[in-house]
Structures are given as structure tokens and as C-alpha cells.
């Protein structure tokens, strides 16, 4: 074994983890649908799930992206500070991307709420 196994494992995991996630999502959705159909066949009343408004969706995405961006930035900033690794600040700057996108979602949620009040 001359190190080729590491490359093979990396490729398998890179391709396998997203496929496993998609299959799991599909399977859970299928089971949920089958459960609802079986309950309807027995005559049970099933409450419909309310969909989120566009403003609520934008707010949710904004919260997730801002927290991801801040977490990414703070993690690599701490590495740069405490481990004395100056290149870690370059990696920390990549946390700005999700942060700015999340702020854009917050602006979108605000504009949607303002438009819905005006109409």
C-alpha cells in the first residue's frame, strides 16, 4: 500500500456521502407519504402542514447562512490567533461569502414583509 488507498477512500467518500444523503432524504419522504396514505385509508384526519411564507423562508436561510459564515470566520480566526498560523486568516476570509449571502436574505425578508404590508 503506497498511499493510493487514501485517494480511493477520498473519492469514494466524496461521491458516496452526497448520494447517501439524497437516498436518505428520498426514503424518509417516501415513508412519510406512505404513512399519510395509510392513515387516510383508515379514515384518520391528518392536519396539513402549513407552508412558510416567503419572508419566513428568507429569514430562516439568512439565520443559517449568517451563523455559518460567522462560525467559519471565527474558527479560522481562532486558529490564526492561537496556533500562530497566518494562512488561516486567508481561510477565514471565505466565511464572508455565506455571511453576505445571509445578510442578503435578511434584506429580502424585510422587503417581502414591507411589500406585503403595502398591498
C-alpha distances in whole Angstrom, upper triangle without the diagonal:
4,6,7,7,10,12,12,13,15,17,17,19,21,22,22,24,27,28,28,30,32,32,33,36,37,37,39,42,42,43,45,47,47,49,51,52,53,55,57,58,59,61,60,60,57,57,56,54,55,53,53,55,53,54,53,49,50,50,47,45,46,46,42,41,43,42,38,39,41,38,35,38,38,35,34,37,37,33,35,38,36,33,35,32,35,32,32,36,35,32,35,38,36,37,41,40,40,43,45,44,45,48,49,49,51,54,53,54,57,58,58,60,63,63,63,66,68,68
4,6,8,9,11,12,13,15,16,18,19,21,22,23,25,28,28,29,31,33,33,34,37,38,39,40,43,44,44,47,48,49,50,53,54,54,56,58,59,61,63,61,62,58,58,57,54,55,53,53,55,53,54,52,49,49,50,47,44,46,45,42,40,42,41,37,38,39,37,34,36,37,34,32,35,35,32,33,36,35,31,33,30,32,30,30,34,32,30,34,36,34,36,39,38,38,41,43,43,44,47,48,48,50,52,52,53,56,57,57,59,62,62,63,66,67,67
4,5,6,7,9,10,11,13,15,16,17,19,20,22,24,25,26,28,30,30,31,34,35,36,37,40,41,41,44,45,46,47,50,51,52,54,56,56,58,60,58,58,55,55,53,51,52,50,49,51,49,50,49,45,45,46,43,40,42,41,38,37,39,37,34,34,36,33,30,32,33,30,29,32,32,28,30,33,32,28,30,27,29,27,27,30,29,27,30,32,30,32,35,34,35,37,40,39,40,43,44,44,46,49,48,50,52,54,54,56,58,58,59,62,63,64
4,5,5,6,9,10,11,12,14,15,17,18,20,22,23,24,26,28,28,30,32,33,34,36,38,39,40,42,43,44,46,48,49,50,52,54,54,56,58,56,57,54,54,52,49,51,48,48,50,48,49,48,44,44,45,42,40,41,41,37,36,38,37,34,34,36,34,31,33,34,31,30,33,33,30,32,35,34,31,32,29,31,28,28,31,30,28,31,32,30,32,35,34,34,37,39,38,40,43,43,43,46,48,48,49,52,53,52,55,57,57,58,61,62,62
4,5,5,6,8,10,10,12,14,15,16,18,20,21,21,24,26,26,27,29,31,31,33,35,36,37,39,41,41,43,45,46,47,49,51,52,53,55,54,54,51,51,49,47,48,46,46,48,47,48,46,43,43,44,41,38,40,39,36,35,37,36,32,33,35,32,30,32,34,30,29,33,33,30,32,35,33,30,32,30,32,29,28,32,30,28,31,33,30,32,35,34,34,37,39,38,39,42,43,42,45,47,47,47,51,52,51,53,56,56,57,59,61,61
4,5,5,6,9,10,10,12,14,15,16,19,20,20,22,24,25,26,28,30,30,32,34,35,36,38,40,41,42,44,46,46,48,50,51,53,54,53,53,50,50,48,45,46,44,44,46,44,45,43,40,40,41,38,35,37,36,33,32,34,32,29,30,32,29,26,29,30,26,25,29,29,26,28,31,30,27,29,26,28,25,25,28,27,24,27,29,27,28,31,30,30,33,35,35,36,39,39,39,42,44,44,45,48,49,49,51,53,54,54,57,58,59
4,5,5,6,9,10,10,12,14,15,18,19,20,21,23,24,26,28,29,30,32,33,35,36,38,39,40,42,44,45,46,48,50,51,52,54,53,53,49,49,47,45,46,43,43,45,43,44,42,39,39,40,37,34,36,36,32,31,33,32,29,29,31,29,26,29,30,27,26,29,30,27,28,32,31,28,30,26,28,25,25,28,26,23,26,28,26,27,30,29,29,32,34,33,34,38,38,38,41,43,42,43,46,47,47,49,52,52,53,55,57,57
4,5,5,6,9,10,11,12,14,16,17,17,20,21,22,23,26,27,28,30,32,32,33,36,37,38,39,42,43,44,46,47,48,50,52,50,51,47,48,46,43,45,43,42,44,43,44,42,39,39,40,37,35,37,37,33,32,35,33,30,31,33,31,28,31,32,29,28,32,32,29,31,35,34,31,33,30,31,28,28,31,29,26,29,31,28,29,32,31,31,34,36,34,35,39,39,39,41,44,43,44,47,48,47,50,52,52,53,56,57,57
4,5,5,6,8,10,10,12,14,15,15,18,20,20,21,24,25,25,27,29,30,31,33,35,36,37,39,41,41,43,45,46,48,50,48,48,45,45,43,41,42,40,40,42,41,42,40,37,37,38,35,33,34,34,30,30,32,31,27,29,31,28,26,29,30,27,26,30,30,27,29,33,32,29,31,28,30,27,26,29,28,25,27,29,26,28,31,29,29,32,34,33,34,37,38,37,39,42,41,42,45,46,46,48,50,51,51,54,56,56
4,6,5,6,9,10,11,13,14,15,17,19,20,21,23,25,25,27,29,30,31,33,35,36,37,39,41,42,43,45,46,48,50,48,48,44,44,42,40,41,39,38,40,38,39,38,34,34,35,32,30,32,31,28,27,29,28,24,25,28,25,23,25,27,24,23,27,27,25,27,30,29,27,29,26,27,24,23,26,24,21,24,26,23,24,27,26,25,29,31,29,30,34,34,34,36,39,38,39,42,43,43,45,48,48,48,51,53,53
4,5,5,6,8,10,12,13,14,16,17,18,20,22,23,24,26,28,29,30,32,34,35,36,38,39,41,42,44,45,47,49,47,47,44,44,42,39,40,38,37,39,38,39,37,34,34,35,33,30,32,32,28,27,30,29,26,27,29,27,24,27,29,26,26,29,30,28,29,33,32,30,32,28,30,26,25,28,26,23,26,27,24,25,28,26,26,29,31,29,31,34,34,34,37,39,38,39,42,43,42,45,47,47,48,51,52,52
4,6,5,6,8,10,10,11,14,15,16,17,20,21,21,24,25,26,27,30,31,32,33,36,37,38,40,41,42,44,46,44,45,41,42,40,37,39,37,37,39,37,39,37,34,34,35,32,30,32,32,28,28,31,30,26,28,30,28,26,29,30,28,27,31,31,29,31,34,34,32,34,31,32,29,28,30,29,25,28,29,26,27,30,28,27,31,33,31,32,35,35,34,37,40,38,39,43,43,43,45,48,47,48,51,52,52
4,5,5,6,9,10,10,12,14,15,16,18,19,20,22,24,25,26,28,30,31,32,34,35,37,38,40,41,43,44,43,43,39,39,38,35,36,34,34,36,35,36,34,31,32,32,29,27,29,29,25,25,28,26,23,25,27,24,22,26,27,24,24,28,28,26,29,32,31,29,31,28,30,27,25,28,26,23,25,27,23,24,27,25,24,28,30,28,29,32,33,32,34,37,36,36,40,41,40,42,45,45,45,48,50,50
4,6,6,7,9,11,12,13,15,16,18,19,21,22,24,25,27,28,30,31,33,34,36,37,39,40,42,43,45,43,43,39,39,37,34,35,33,33,34,33,34,32,29,29,30,28,25,27,27,23,23,26,25,21,22,25,23,21,24,26,23,23,27,27,25,27,31,30,29,30,27,28,25,24,26,24,21,23,24,21,22,25,23,22,25,27,25,26,30,30,29,32,34,33,34,37,38,38,40,42,43,43,46,47,47
4,6,6,7,9,11,11,13,15,16,17,19,21,22,23,25,26,28,29,31,32,33,35,37,38,39,41,43,41,41,38,38,36,33,34,32,32,34,33,34,33,29,30,31,28,26,28,29,25,24,27,27,23,25,28,26,24,27,29,26,26,30,31,29,31,34,34,32,34,31,32,29,27,29,27,24,26,27,24,24,27,25,24,27,29,27,28,31,31,30,33,35,34,35,38,39,38,40,43,43,43,46,47,47
4,6,5,6,9,10,10,12,14,15,16,18,20,21,22,24,26,27,28,30,31,32,34,36,37,39,40,39,39,36,36,34,32,33,31,32,34,33,34,33,29,30,31,28,26,29,29,25,25,28,27,24,26,28,26,24,28,30,27,27,31,31,30,32,35,35,33,35,32,34,30,29,31,29,26,28,29,25,26,29,26,25,28,30,28,29,32,32,31,34,36,35,35,39,40,38,41,44,43,43,46,48,48
4,5,5,6,9,10,10,12,14,15,16,18,20,21,22,24,26,27,29,30,31,33,35,36,38,39,37,37,34,34,32,29,31,29,29,31,30,32,30,26,27,28,25,23,26,25,21,22,25,24,20,23,25,23,21,25,26,24,25,28,29,27,30,32,32,31,33,30,32,29,27,29,27,24,25,27,23,23,26,24,22,25,28,25,26,29,29,28,31,33,32,32,36,37,36,38,41,41,41,43,45,45
4,5,5,6,9,10,11,12,14,15,17,18,20,21,23,24,26,27,29,30,32,33,35,36,38,36,36,32,32,30,27,28,26,26,28,27,29,27,24,25,26,23,21,23,24,20,20,23,23,19,22,25,23,21,25,27,24,25,29,29,28,30,33,33,32,34,31,32,29,27,29,27,24,25,26,22,22,25,22,20,24,26,23,23,27,27,25,28,31,29,30,33,34,33,35,38,38,38,41,42,42
4,5,5,6,9,10,11,12,14,15,16,18,20,21,22,24,26,27,28,30,32,33,35,36,35,35,31,32,30,28,29,27,28,30,29,31,29,26,27,28,25,23,26,27,23,23,27,26,23,25,28,26,25,28,30,28,29,32,33,32,34,37,37,36,38,35,36,33,31,32,31,27,29,30,26,26,28,26,24,27,29,26,27,30,30,28,31,34,32,32,36,36,35,37,40,40,39,42,44,44
4,5,5,6,9,10,10,12,14,15,16,18,20,21,22,24,26,27,28,30,31,33,35,33,33,30,30,29,26,28,27,27,30,29,31,29,26,27,29,25,24,27,26,23,24,27,26,23,26,28,26,25,29,30,28,29,32,33,32,34,37,36,35,38,35,36,33,31,33,32,28,29,31,27,27,29,27,25,28,30,27,27,31,31,29,32,34,33,33,36,37,36,37,41,40,40,43,45,44
4,5,5,6,9,10,11,12,14,15,17,18,20,21,23,24,26,27,29,30,32,33,31,31,28,28,26,23,25,23,24,26,26,27,25,22,24,25,21,20,23,23,19,20,24,22,20,23,25,23,23,26,28,26,27,30,31,30,33,35,35,34,36,34,35,32,30,31,30,27,27,28,25,24,27,24,22,25,27,24,24,28,28,25,28,31,29,29,33,34,32,34,37,37,36,39,41,41
4,5,5,6,9,10,11,12,14,15,17,18,20,21,23,24,26,27,29,31,32,30,30,27,27,25,22,24,22,23,25,25,27,25,22,23,25,22,20,24,24,20,21,25,24,22,24,27,26,25,28,30,28,30,33,34,33,35,38,38,37,39,37,37,35,32,33,32,29,29,30,26,26,28,25,23,26,28,24,24,28,28,25,28,31,29,28,32,33,31,33,36,36,35,38,40,39
4,5,5,6,9,10,10,12,14,15,16,18,20,21,22,24,26,27,29,30,29,29,26,27,25,23,25,24,25,28,27,30,28,24,26,28,25,23,27,27,24,25,28,27,25,28,30,28,28,31,33,31,32,36,36,35,38,41,40,40,42,39,40,37,35,37,35,32,32,33,30,29,31,29,26,30,31,28,28,32,31,29,31,34,32,32,35,36,34,36,39,39,38,41,43,42
4,5,5,6,8,10,11,12,14,15,16,18,20,21,22,24,26,27,29,27,27,24,24,23,21,23,22,23,26,26,28,26,23,25,26,23,22,25,25,22,23,27,25,23,27,29,27,27,30,31,30,31,35,35,34,37,39,39,38,41,39,40,37,34,36,35,31,32,33,30,28,31,29,26,29,31,28,27,31,31,28,30,33,31,30,34,35,33,35,38,38,37,40,42,41
4,6,5,6,9,10,11,12,14,15,17,18,20,21,23,24,26,27,25,25,22,22,20,18,20,19,20,23,23,25,23,20,22,23,20,19,23,23,20,21,25,24,22,25,28,26,26,29,31,29,31,34,35,34,37,39,39,39,41,39,40,37,34,35,35,31,31,32,29,27,29,27,24,27,28,25,24,28,28,25,27,30,28,27,31,32,30,31,35,34,33,36,38,37
4,6,5,6,9,10,11,12,14,15,16,18,20,21,22,25,26,25,25,21,22,20,19,21,20,21,24,24,27,25,22,24,26,23,22,26,26,23,24,28,27,26,28,31,30,29,33,34,33,35,38,38,38,40,43,43,42,45,42,43,40,38,39,37,34,34,35,31,30,32,30,27,30,31,28,27,31,30,27,30,32,30,29,33,34,31,33,36,36,34,38,40,38
4,5,5,6,9,10,10,12,14,15,16,18,20,21,23,24,23,24,21,22,20,19,22,21,23,26,27,29,27,24,27,28,25,24,28,28,25,27,30,29,27,31,33,31,31,35,36,34,36,39,39,39,42,44,44,43,46,43,45,42,39,41,40,36,36,37,34,33,35,32,29,32,34,31,30,33,33,30,32,35,33,32,36,37,34,35,39,38,37,40,42,41
4,5,5,6,9,10,10,12,14,15,17,18,20,21,23,21,21,18,19,18,16,19,19,21,24,25,27,24,22,25,26,22,22,26,25,23,25,28,27,26,29,31,29,30,33,34,33,35,38,38,38,41,43,43,42,45,43,44,42,39,40,39,36,35,36,33,32,34,31,28,31,32,29,28,32,31,28,30,33,31,30,33,34,32,33,37,36,35,37,40,39
4,6,5,6,9,10,11,12,14,15,17,18,20,21,20,20,16,17,15,14,17,16,18,22,22,25,22,20,23,24,21,21,25,25,23,25,28,27,26,29,32,30,31,34,35,34,36,39,40,40,42,44,44,44,47,44,45,43,40,41,40,36,36,37,34,32,34,31,28,31,32,29,27,31,30,27,29,32,29,28,32,32,30,31,34,34,32,35,37,36
4,5,5,6,9,10,11,12,14,15,16,19,20,19,20,17,18,17,16,19,19,22,25,26,28,26,24,27,28,25,25,29,29,26,29,32,31,30,33,35,34,34,38,39,38,40,43,43,43,46,48,47,47,50,47,48,46,43,44,43,39,40,40,37,35,37,35,32,34,35,32,31,34,34,31,33,35,33,31,35,36,33,34,38,37,35,38,40,39
4,5,5,6,9,10,10,12,14,15,17,18,17,18,15,17,17,16,20,20,22,26,27,30,27,25,28,29,26,26,30,30,27,30,33,32,31,34,36,34,35,38,39,38,40,43,43,43,46,48,48,47,50,48,49,47,44,45,44,41,41,42,38,37,38,36,33,35,37,34,33,36,35,32,34,37,34,33,36,37,34,35,39,38,36,39,42,40
4,6,5,6,9,10,11,12,14,16,17,15,15,12,14,13,13,16,17,19,23,24,27,24,22,26,26,23,24,28,27,25,28,31,30,29,33,35,33,34,37,38,37,40,42,42,43,46,47,47,47,50,48,49,47,44,44,44,40,40,41,38,36,37,35,32,34,35,32,31,34,33,30,32,34,32,30,33,35,32,32,36,35,33,36,39,37
4,5,5,6,9,10,11,12,14,15,14,15,12,14,12,13,16,17,20,23,24,27,25,23,27,28,25,26,29,29,27,30,33,32,32,35,37,36,36,40,41,40,42,45,45,46,48,50,50,50,52,50,51,49,46,47,46,42,42,43,39,38,39,37,33,36,37,33,32,35,34,31,33,35,32,31,34,35,32,33,36,35,33,36,38,36
4,5,5,6,9,10,10,12,14,14,15,13,15,15,16,19,20,23,27,28,31,28,27,30,31,28,29,33,33,31,33,36,35,35,38,40,38,39,43,44,42,45,47,48,48,51,52,52,52,55,53,54,51,48,49,49,45,45,46,42,41,42,40,37,39,40,37,36,39,38,35,36,39,36,34,38,39,35,36,40,39,37,39,42,40
4,5,5,6,9,10,11,13,11,13,11,13,14,15,18,20,23,26,28,30,28,26,30,31,28,29,32,32,30,33,36,35,34,38,39,38,39,42,43,42,44,47,47,47,50,52,52,52,54,53,54,52,48,49,49,45,45,46,43,41,42,40,37,39,40,37,35,38,38,34,36,39,36,34,37,38,35,36,39,39,36,39,41,40
4,5,5,6,9,10,11,9,10,7,10,10,12,16,17,20,24,26,28,26,25,28,29,27,28,32,31,30,32,35,35,34,38,39,38,39,43,43,43,45,48,48,48,51,53,53,53,55,54,55,52,49,50,49,46,45,46,43,41,42,40,36,38,40,36,35,37,37,33,35,37,34,32,35,36,33,33,37,36,33,36,39,37
4,5,5,6,9,10,10,11,10,13,13,15,18,20,23,26,28,31,29,27,31,32,30,31,34,34,33,35,38,38,37,40,42,41,42,46,47,46,48,51,51,51,54,56,56,56,58,56,57,55,52,53,52,48,48,49,45,44,45,42,39,41,42,39,37,40,39,36,37,40,37,35,38,39,35,36,39,38,35,38,41,38
4,5,5,6,9,9,11,11,14,15,17,21,23,26,29,31,34,31,30,34,35,32,33,37,36,35,38,40,39,39,42,44,43,44,47,48,47,50,52,52,53,55,57,57,57,60,58,59,57,54,54,54,50,50,51,47,46,47,45,41,43,45,41,40,43,42,39,40,42,40,38,41,42,38,39,42,41,39,41,44,42
4,5,5,6,5,8,8,11,13,15,19,21,24,27,30,32,30,29,33,33,31,33,36,35,34,37,40,39,39,42,44,42,44,47,47,47,49,52,52,52,55,57,56,57,60,58,59,57,54,54,54,50,50,51,48,45,47,45,41,43,44,41,39,42,41,38,39,41,39,36,39,40,37,37,40,40,37,39,42,40
4,5,5,5,7,7,11,12,15,18,20,24,27,29,32,30,29,33,34,31,33,36,36,35,38,41,40,40,43,45,44,45,48,49,49,51,53,54,54,57,59,58,59,61,60,61,58,55,56,55,52,51,52,49,46,48,45,42,44,45,41,40,42,41,38,39,41,38,36,39,40,36,36,40,39,35,38,40,38
4,5,8,10,11,15,16,19,22,24,28,30,33,35,33,33,36,37,35,36,40,39,38,41,44,43,43,46,48,47,48,51,52,51,54,56,56,57,60,61,61,61,64,62,63,61,58,58,58,54,54,54,51,49,51,48,45,47,48,44,43,45,45,41,42,45,42,40,43,43,40,40,43,42,39,42,44,42
4,6,9,11,15,17,20,23,25,29,32,34,37,34,34,38,38,36,38,41,40,39,42,45,44,44,47,49,47,49,52,53,52,55,57,57,58,60,62,61,62,65,63,64,62,59,59,59,56,55,56,53,51,52,50,46,48,49,46,44,47,46,42,44,46,43,41,44,45,41,41,44,43,40,43,45,43
4,7,9,13,15,18,21,24,27,30,33,35,33,33,36,37,35,37,40,40,39,42,44,43,44,47,48,48,49,52,53,52,55,57,57,58,61,62,62,63,65,64,65,62,59,60,59,56,55,56,53,51,52,49,46,47,49,45,43,46,45,41,42,44,42,39,42,43,39,39,42,41,38,40,43,40
4,6,10,12,15,18,21,25,27,31,32,30,30,34,34,32,34,37,36,36,39,41,40,41,44,45,44,46,49,50,49,52,54,54,55,58,59,59,60,62,61,62,60,56,57,57,53,52,53,50,48,49,47,43,45,46,43,41,43,43,39,40,42,39,37,39,40,37,36,40,39,36,38,41,39
4,6,9,13,15,18,22,24,28,29,27,27,31,31,29,32,35,34,34,37,39,38,39,42,43,43,45,47,48,48,51,52,53,54,57,58,58,58,61,60,60,58,55,55,55,52,51,51,48,46,47,45,41,42,44,41,38,40,40,36,37,39,36,34,36,37,34,33,36,36,32,34,37,35
4,6,9,12,15,18,21,24,26,24,24,28,28,26,28,31,31,30,33,35,35,35,39,40,39,41,44,44,44,47,49,49,50,53,54,54,55,57,56,57,55,51,52,51,48,47,47,45,42,43,41,38,39,40,37,35,37,36,33,33,36,33,30,33,34,31,30,34,33,30,32,35,33
4,6,9,12,15,18,21,23,21,21,25,25,23,26,28,28,28,31,33,32,33,36,38,37,39,42,42,42,45,47,47,49,51,52,52,53,56,54,55,53,50,50,49,46,45,45,43,40,41,39,35,36,37,34,32,34,34,30,30,32,30,27,30,31,27,27,30,30,26,28,31,30
4,6,9,12,15,18,20,18,18,22,22,21,23,26,26,26,28,31,31,31,34,36,35,37,40,40,41,43,45,46,47,49,50,51,52,54,52,53,51,48,47,47,44,43,43,40,38,38,36,33,34,35,32,29,31,31,27,28,30,27,24,27,28,24,24,28,27,24,26,29,27
4,6,9,12,15,17,15,15,19,19,17,19,22,22,22,25,27,27,28,30,32,32,33,36,37,37,40,41,42,43,46,47,47,48,50,49,49,47,44,44,44,40,39,39,37,34,35,33,29,30,31,28,26,28,27,24,24,27,24,21,24,25,22,22,25,25,22,24,27,26
4,6,9,12,14,12,12,16,16,15,18,20,20,21,23,25,26,27,29,31,31,33,35,36,36,39,40,41,43,45,46,47,48,50,48,48,47,43,43,43,40,38,38,36,33,33,31,28,29,29,26,24,26,25,21,22,24,21,18,21,22,18,18,22,21,18,21,24,22
4,6,9,11,10,9,13,14,13,15,18,18,18,21,23,24,24,27,28,29,30,33,34,34,37,38,39,41,43,44,45,46,48,46,46,44,41,40,40,37,36,35,33,30,30,28,25,26,26,23,21,23,22,18,19,21,18,16,19,19,16,16,20,19,17,19,22,21
4,6,8,6,6,10,10,10,12,14,15,16,18,20,21,22,24,25,26,28,30,31,32,34,35,36,38,40,41,42,43,45,43,43,41,38,37,37,35,33,32,30,27,27,25,22,23,23,20,18,19,19,15,15,17,15,12,15,16,13,13,17,17,14,17,20,19
4,5,5,6,9,10,11,12,14,15,17,18,20,21,23,24,26,27,29,30,32,33,35,36,37,39,41,42,43,44,46,44,44,42,39,38,37,35,33,32,30,28,27,25,22,22,22,19,17,18,17,13,14,15,12,10,12,13,9,10,13,13,11,14,16,15
4,5,5,6,9,10,11,12,14,15,16,18,20,21,22,24,26,27,28,30,31,33,34,36,37,39,40,42,43,44,42,41,39,37,35,35,33,31,30,27,25,24,22,19,20,19,16,15,16,14,10,11,12,9,7,10,10,7,9,12,12,10,14,16,15
4,5,5,6,9,10,10,12,14,15,16,18,20,21,22,24,25,27,28,30,32,32,34,36,37,38,40,41,42,41,40,38,35,34,34,32,30,28,27,24,23,21,19,18,18,15,13,13,12,9,9,10,7,4,7,8,6,6,10,10,10,12,14,15
4,5,5,6,9,10,11,12,14,15,17,18,20,21,22,24,26,27,28,30,31,33,35,36,37,38,40,41,40,39,38,35,33,33,31,29,28,26,24,23,21,18,18,18,16,13,14,14,10,10,12,10,7,10,12,9,9,13,14,13,15,18,18
4,5,5,6,8,10,11,12,14,16,16,18,20,21,22,24,26,27,29,30,31,33,35,36,37,38,40,38,37,36,33,32,31,29,27,26,24,22,21,19,16,17,17,14,12,13,13,9,10,12,10,8,12,13,11,12,15,15,15,17,20,20
4,5,5,6,9,10,10,12,14,15,16,18,20,21,22,24,25,27,28,30,31,33,34,36,37,38,36,35,33,31,29,29,27,25,24,22,19,18,17,14,14,13,11,9,10,9,5,6,9,6,5,9,10,9,11,13,14,14,17,19,19
4,6,5,6,9,10,10,12,14,15,16,18,20,21,22,24,26,26,28,30,31,32,34,35,36,35,34,33,30,29,29,27,24,24,22,19,18,17,14,13,14,12,9,9,10,6,6,9,8,6,9,11,10,11,14,15,15,17,19,20
4,5,5,6,9,10,11,12,14,16,16,18,20,21,22,25,26,27,29,30,31,33,34,35,34,34,32,29,28,28,25,23,23,21,18,18,17,13,13,15,12,9,11,12,8,9,12,11,9,12,15,14,14,17,19,18,20,23,23
4,5,5,6,8,10,10,12,14,15,16,18,20,21,23,24,25,27,28,30,31,32,34,32,31,29,27,26,25,23,21,20,18,16,15,14,10,11,12,9,7,9,10,7,8,11,10,10,13,15,14,15,18,19,19,22,24,24
4,5,5,6,8,10,10,12,14,15,16,18,20,21,22,24,26,27,28,30,31,32,30,30,28,25,24,24,22,19,19,17,14,13,12,9,8,9,7,4,6,7,5,5,9,9,9,11,13,14,15,17,18,19,21,23,24
4,6,5,6,8,10,11,12,14,15,16,18,20,21,22,24,26,26,28,29,31,29,29,28,25,23,24,22,19,19,18,14,14,14,10,9,11,10,7,8,11,8,8,12,12,11,13,16,16,16,19,21,21,22,25,26
4,6,5,6,9,10,10,12,14,15,16,18,20,21,23,24,25,27,28,29,28,28,26,23,22,22,20,18,18,16,13,13,13,9,9,12,10,7,10,12,10,11,14,14,14,16,19,18,19,22,23,24,25,28,29
4,5,5,6,8,10,10,12,14,15,17,18,20,21,22,24,26,26,28,26,25,24,21,20,19,17,15,15,13,10,10,9,5,6,8,7,5,8,10,9,10,13,14,14,16,18,19,20,22,23,24,26,28,29
4,5,5,6,8,10,10,12,14,16,16,18,20,21,22,24,25,26,25,24,23,20,18,19,17,14,14,13,9,9,9,6,4,7,8,5,7,10,9,9,12,14,14,16,18,19,20,22,24,24,26,28,29
4,5,5,6,8,10,10,12,14,15,16,18,20,21,22,23,25,24,23,22,19,18,19,17,14,15,13,10,11,12,9,7,11,11,8,10,13,13,12,16,17,17,18,21,22,22,24,26,27,28,30,32
4,6,5,6,8,10,10,12,14,15,17,18,20,21,22,23,22,22,20,17,16,17,14,12,13,11,8,10,10,7,7,11,11,9,12,14,14,14,17,18,18,20,23,23,24,27,28,29,30,33,34
4,5,5,6,8,10,11,12,14,16,17,18,20,21,22,20,19,18,15,14,14,12,9,9,8,4,6,7,5,4,8,9,8,10,13,13,14,16,18,19,20,22,23,24,26,28,29,31,32,34
4,5,5,6,8,10,10,12,14,15,16,18,19,20,19,19,18,15,13,14,13,9,10,10,6,8,10,8,7,10,12,10,12,15,15,15,18,20,20,21,24,25,25,27,29,30,31,33,35
4,5,5,6,9,10,10,12,14,15,16,17,19,18,18,17,14,13,15,12,9,12,11,8,10,12,10,10,13,14,13,15,18,18,18,21,22,22,24,26,27,28,30,32,33,34,36,38
4,6,5,6,9,10,11,12,14,16,16,17,16,16,14,11,11,12,9,6,9,8,5,9,10,9,9,13,14,13,15,18,18,19,22,23,24,25,27,28,29,31,33,34,36,38,39
4,6,6,6,9,10,11,12,14,15,16,14,14,13,10,8,10,8,4,6,7,5,7,10,10,9,12,14,14,15,18,19,19,21,23,24,25,27,29,30,31,33,35,36,38,39
4,6,5,6,9,10,10,12,14,15,14,14,14,11,10,12,10,7,10,11,8,11,14,13,12,15,17,16,17,20,21,21,23,25,26,27,29,31,31,33,35,36,37,39,41
4,5,5,6,9,10,11,12,13,12,13,13,9,10,12,10,7,11,11,9,13,15,14,14,17,19,18,20,23,23,23,26,28,28,29,32,33,34,35,38,38,40,42,43
4,5,5,6,9,10,10,11,9,10,9,5,6,8,6,5,9,10,9,12,14,15,14,17,19,19,21,23,24,25,27,29,29,31,33,34,35,37,39,40,41,43,45
4,5,5,6,9,10,10,9,9,10,7,6,9,9,6,9,11,10,12,15,16,15,18,20,20,21,23,25,25,27,29,30,31,33,35,35,37,39,40,41,43,45
4,5,5,6,8,9,10,11,12,9,9,12,11,9,13,14,13,15,18,18,17,21,23,22,23,26,27,27,29,31,32,33,35,37,37,39,41,42,43,45,47
4,5,5,5,7,7,9,9,6,8,11,10,9,13,14,14,17,19,19,19,22,24,24,25,28,29,29,31,33,34,35,37,39,39,41,43,44,46,47,49
4,6,6,5,5,5,7,5,6,9,9,9,12,14,14,16,19,20,19,22,24,24,25,28,29,30,31,34,34,35,38,39,40,42,44,45,46,48,50
4,6,5,7,8,11,9,9,12,13,11,14,17,16,18,21,22,21,23,26,26,26,29,31,30,32,35,35,36,38,40,41,42,44,46,47,48,51
4,6,8,10,13,11,12,15,15,14,17,19,18,21,24,24,23,26,28,28,29,32,33,33,35,37,37,38,41,42,43,44,47,48,49,51,53
4,6,9,11,9,12,14,14,14,17,19,19,21,24,25,24,27,29,29,30,33,34,34,36,38,39,40,43,44,45,46,48,50,51,53,54
4,6,9,9,10,13,14,14,16,19,19,21,24,25,25,27,29,30,30,33,35,35,37,39,40,41,43,44,45,47,49,50,51,53,55
4,6,6,8,10,11,11,14,16,17,19,22,23,23,25,27,28,29,31,33,33,35,37,38,39,41,43,44,45,47,49,50,52,53
4,5,6,8,10,10,12,15,16,17,20,22,22,23,26,27,27,30,32,32,34,36,37,38,40,42,43,44,46,47,49,50,52
4,5,5,7,9,10,12,14,16,18,20,20,22,24,25,26,28,30,31,32,34,36,37,38,40,42,43,44,46,48,49,51
4,5,5,6,9,10,12,14,16,17,18,20,22,23,24,26,27,28,30,32,33,34,36,38,39,40,42,44,45,46,48
4,5,5,6,9,10,12,14,16,16,17,20,21,21,24,26,26,28,30,31,32,34,36,37,38,40,42,43,44,46
4,5,5,7,10,11,13,15,16,17,19,20,21,23,25,26,27,29,31,32,33,35,37,38,39,41,43,44,45
4,5,6,8,10,11,13,14,16,17,19,20,22,23,25,26,28,29,31,32,34,35,37,38,40,41,43,44
4,5,6,8,10,12,12,14,16,16,18,20,21,22,24,26,27,28,30,32,33,34,36,37,39,40,42
4,5,6,8,10,10,12,14,15,16,18,20,21,22,24,26,27,28,30,31,32,34,36,37,38,40
4,5,6,8,9,11,12,14,15,16,18,20,21,22,24,26,27,28,30,31,33,34,36,37,39
4,5,6,6,9,10,11,13,15,16,17,19,20,22,23,25,26,28,29,31,32,34,35,37
4,6,5,6,9,10,10,12,14,15,16,18,20,21,22,24,26,27,28,30,32,33,35
4,5,5,6,9,10,11,13,14,16,17,19,20,21,23,25,26,27,29,31,32,33
4,6,5,6,9,10,10,12,14,15,16,18,20,21,22,24,25,27,29,30,31
4,6,5,6,9,10,11,13,14,15,17,19,20,21,23,24,26,27,29,31
4,5,5,6,9,10,11,12,14,15,17,18,20,21,22,24,26,27,29
4,5,5,6,9,10,10,12,14,15,16,19,20,21,23,25,26,27
4,5,5,6,9,10,11,13,14,15,17,18,20,21,23,24,26
4,5,5,6,9,10,11,12,14,15,17,18,20,21,23,25
4,5,5,6,9,10,11,12,14,15,16,18,20,21,23
4,5,5,6,9,10,10,12,14,15,16,18,20,21
4,5,5,6,9,10,11,12,14,15,17,18,20
4,5,5,6,9,10,11,12,14,15,16,18
4,5,5,6,9,10,10,12,14,15,17
4,5,5,6,9,10,11,12,14,16
4,5,5,6,9,10,11,12,14
4,5,5,6,9,10,10,12
4,5,5,6,9,10,11
4,5,5,6,9,10
4,5,5,6,9
4,5,5,6
4,5,5
4,6
4
